[in-house]
């Protein structure tokens, strides 16, 4: 099951953890990374249900690319409690060019493996995924 564009496979653990986040709400977020040695997307970190968006953003390395999903809870203007699953493609300007290209070419294939994503964000800088932006995209 590799991606023809980048040859990247997706580890089964990625799909299982995502299902747990989506169906059971076992995690607040999951950070994924590409293991270049085995050409596979793997789970890097998971956040427990009580962790915050700040805990999540603190997990993203300043100079390496990552994919992530975040289960965002919010209250609508009508006072309804809602939740949306965000897919975040993190590619900081300081990361290696080869890494950015690898993540960019593998993203769509990886995202297709995770059914149930509702909002996608791409960020090269923490300001591009601030809480204000996340809230605006969720509504």
QUIFEN-V856762 format. One record per residue. RES is the residue in one small letter. PHI is phi as a letter, one per 40 degrees, with the letter a starting at -180 (* if undefined). OMEGA is omega in radians with two decimals (none if undefined). BURIAL is I if it has 16 or more other ideal C-beta (glycine too) atoms within 10 Angstrom, else O. Layout:
<<RES	PHI	OMEGA	BURIAL> <RES	PHI	OMEGA	BURIAL>>
This chain:
<<x	*	3.14	O> <x	c	-3.13	O> <x	c	-3.09	I> <x	c	-3.12	O> <x	c	-3.06	O> <x	b	-3.11	I> <x	g	-3.03	O> <x	c	3.07	I> <x	c	3.11	I> <x	b	3.14	I> <x	c	3.14	I> <x	d	-3.14	O> <x	d	3.11	O> <x	d	-3.11	I> <x	c	-3.14	O> <x	c	3.14	O> <x	c	3.12	I> <x	c	3.10	I> <x	c	3.10	O> <x	c	3.10	O> <x	c	-3.06	I> <x	c	-3.01	I> <x	c	-3.04	O> <x	b	-3.08	O> <x	f	-3.13	O> <x	c	-3.10	O> <x	b	3.02	I> <x	c	-3.13	I> <x	a	3.03	I> <x	b	3.06	I> <x	b	-3.12	I> <x	b	3.04	I> <x	b	3.08	I> <x	c	3.02	I> <x	c	-3.03	O> <x	c	-3.13	O> <x	c	-3.11	O> <x	b	3.11	O> <x	f	-3.08	O> <x	a	3.02	I> <x	c	-3.11	I> <x	b	3.09	O> <x	c	3.12	O> <x	c	-3.11	I> <x	a	3.00	O> <x	b	3.11	I> <x	b	-3.14	I> <x	c	-3.06	O> <x	d	-3.11	O> <x	c	-3.09	O> <x	c	-3.03	I> <x	b	3.08	O> <x	c	3.09	I> <x	c	3.08	O> <x	c	3.14	O> <x	c	-3.08	I> <x	c	3.11	I> <x	c	3.14	O> <x	c	-3.08	I> <x	c	-3.12	I> <x	c	-3.08	O> <x	c	-3.04	O> <x	b	3.09	O> <x	b	3.11	I> <x	c	3.05	I> <x	a	2.88	I> <x	b	3.08	I> <x	a	2.95	I> <x	b	-3.13	I> <x	b	3.12	I> <x	c	-3.02	I> <x	c	3.06	I> <x	c	3.12	O> <x	a	3.11	O> <x	b	-3.12	O> <x	c	3.09	O> <x	c	3.12	O> <x	c	3.11	O> <x	g	3.08	O> <x	b	3.08	O> <x	c	-3.13	O> <x	b	3.11	O> <x	a	3.06	O> <x	b	3.11	I> <x	c	3.14	I> <x	c	2.95	I> <x	b	-3.10	I> <x	b	3.07	I> <x	b	-3.05	I> <x	b	3.14	I> <x	b	-3.09	I> <x	c	-3.13	I> <x	d	-3.07	O> <x	c	3.13	O> <x	c	-3.11	I> <x	c	-3.14	O> <x	d	3.14	O> <x	d	3.14	O> <x	c	3.13	I> <x	c	3.14	O> <x	c	3.13	O> <x	c	3.13	I> <x	c	-3.14	I> <x	c	-3.09	O> <x	c	-3.12	O> <x	c	-2.97	I> <x	d	-3.05	I> <x	c	3.13	O> <x	c	-3.14	I> <x	c	-3.12	I> <x	c	3.11	O> <x	c	3.13	O> <x	c	-3.07	I> <x	b	-3.11	I> <x	c	3.11	O> <x	h	3.08	O> <x	c	-3.07	O> <x	b	-3.10	O> <x	b	3.09	O> <x	b	3.07	O> <x	b	3.00	I> <x	b	-3.09	O> <x	b	3.05	I> <x	b	-3.06	I> <x	a	-3.13	O> <x	d	-3.12	O> <x	c	-3.12	O> <x	c	3.08	O> <x	b	3.11	I> <x	c	-3.14	O> <x	d	3.12	O> <x	c	3.14	O> <x	c	-3.14	O> <x	c	3.13	I> <x	c	-3.12	O> <x	c	-3.14	O> <x	c	-3.11	O> <x	c	-3.05	I> <x	c	none	O>>
